[in-house]
Amino acid sequence: MAVTLVLAGSAAMLLGRSWNACDVGVNNAANSSFLLWLFIPIVWMVLLLVWVVVGALLGNRPLLYAVALGVTLLGVFWCVTSVFWEGASTPPCPSGVPQWWPHFVPAPGF
């Protein structure tokens, strides 16, 4: 449960920082309100549901369960972040990603 909350908070922080760097959204207050009151609880529930489903399917095999859970949670994290990644359409980020984004990591916005 704590892992899913950490992943939801990490997704919100990543989105908030990328939106701030690329001037996406209305302003920082509006963006942070959305991330805090809507995004984090919804992503947390989705990740928790994925946790329960993977546990129900692979609960008897601890090693397989741990690997499948890690891969699945990171995949859902990446997909959810990709849905809201909007850096591509702003002048401060012509490449679609903030300048601080590492070039060897593919951007969530595809």
Secondary structure as a PSIPRED ss2 file (coil, helix, strand):
# PSIPRED VFORMAT (PSIPRED V4.0)

   1 M C   1.000  0.000  0.000
   2 A H   0.000  1.000  0.000
   3 V H   0.000  1.000  0.000
   4 T H   0.000  1.000  0.000
   5 L H   0.000  1.000  0.000
   6 V H   0.000  1.000  0.000
   7 L H   0.000  1.000  0.000
   8 A H   0.000  1.000  0.000
   9 G H   0.000  1.000  0.000
  10 S H   0.000  1.000  0.000
  11 A H   0.000  1.000  0.000
  12 A H   0.000  1.000  0.000
  13 M H   0.000  1.000  0.000
  14 L H   0.000  1.000  0.000
  15 L H   0.000  1.000  0.000
  16 G H   0.000  1.000  0.000
  17 R H   0.000  1.000  0.000
  18 S H   0.000  1.000  0.000
  19 W H   0.000  1.000  0.000
  20 N H   0.000  1.000  0.000
  21 A H   0.000  1.000  0.000
  22 C H   0.000  1.000  0.000
  23 D C   1.000  0.000  0.000
  24 V C   1.000  0.000  0.000
  25 G C   1.000  0.000  0.000
  26 V C   1.000  0.000  0.000
  27 N C   1.000  0.000  0.000
  28 N H   0.000  1.000  0.000
  29 A H   0.000  1.000  0.000
  30 A H   0.000  1.000  0.000
  31 N H   0.000  1.000  0.000
  32 S H   0.000  1.000  0.000
  33 S H   0.000  1.000  0.000
  34 F H   0.000  1.000  0.000
  35 L H   0.000  1.000  0.000
  36 L H   0.000  1.000  0.000
  37 W H   0.000  1.000  0.000
  38 L H   0.000  1.000  0.000
  39 F H   0.000  1.000  0.000
  40 I H   0.000  1.000  0.000
  41 P H   0.000  1.000  0.000
  42 I H   0.000  1.000  0.000
  43 V H   0.000  1.000  0.000
  44 W H   0.000  1.000  0.000
  45 M H   0.000  1.000  0.000
  46 V H   0.000  1.000  0.000
  47 L H   0.000  1.000  0.000
  48 L H   0.000  1.000  0.000
  49 L H   0.000  1.000  0.000
  50 V H   0.000  1.000  0.000
  51 W H   0.000  1.000  0.000
  52 V H   0.000  1.000  0.000
  53 V H   0.000  1.000  0.000
  54 V H   0.000  1.000  0.000
  55 G H   0.000  1.000  0.000
  56 A H   0.000  1.000  0.000
  57 L H   0.000  1.000  0.000
  58 L H   0.000  1.000  0.000
  59 G C   1.000  0.000  0.000
  60 N C   1.000  0.000  0.000
  61 R C   1.000  0.000  0.000
  62 P H   0.000  1.000  0.000
  63 L H   0.000  1.000  0.000
  64 L H   0.000  1.000  0.000
  65 Y H   0.000  1.000  0.000
  66 A H   0.000  1.000  0.000
  67 V H   0.000  1.000  0.000
  68 A H   0.000  1.000  0.000
  69 L H   0.000  1.000  0.000
  70 G H   0.000  1.000  0.000
  71 V H   0.000  1.000  0.000
  72 T H   0.000  1.000  0.000
  73 L H   0.000  1.000  0.000
  74 L H   0.000  1.000  0.000
  75 G H   0.000  1.000  0.000
  76 V H   0.000  1.000  0.000
  77 F H   0.000  1.000  0.000
  78 W H   0.000  1.000  0.000
  79 C H   0.000  1.000  0.000
  80 V H   0.000  1.000  0.000
  81 T H   0.000  1.000  0.000
  82 S H   0.000  1.000  0.000
  83 V H   0.000  1.000  0.000
  84 F H   0.000  1.000  0.000
  85 W C   1.000  0.000  0.000
  86 E C   1.000  0.000  0.000
  87 G H   0.000  1.000  0.000
  88 A H   0.000  1.000  0.000
  89 S H   0.000  1.000  0.000
  90 T C   1.000  0.000  0.000
  91 P C   1.000  0.000  0.000
  92 P C   1.000  0.000  0.000
  93 C C   1.000  0.000  0.000
  94 P C   1.000  0.000  0.000
  95 S C   1.000  0.000  0.000
  96 G C   1.000  0.000  0.000
  97 V C   1.000  0.000  0.000
  98 P C   1.000  0.000  0.000
  99 Q C   1.000  0.000  0.000
 100 W C   1.000  0.000  0.000
 101 W C   1.000  0.000  0.000
 102 P C   1.000  0.000  0.000
 103 H C   1.000  0.000  0.000
 104 F C   1.000  0.000  0.000
 105 V C   1.000  0.000  0.000
 106 P C   1.000  0.000  0.000
 107 A C   1.000  0.000  0.000
 108 P C   1.000  0.000  0.000
 109 G C   1.000  0.000  0.000
 110 F C   1.000  0.000  0.000
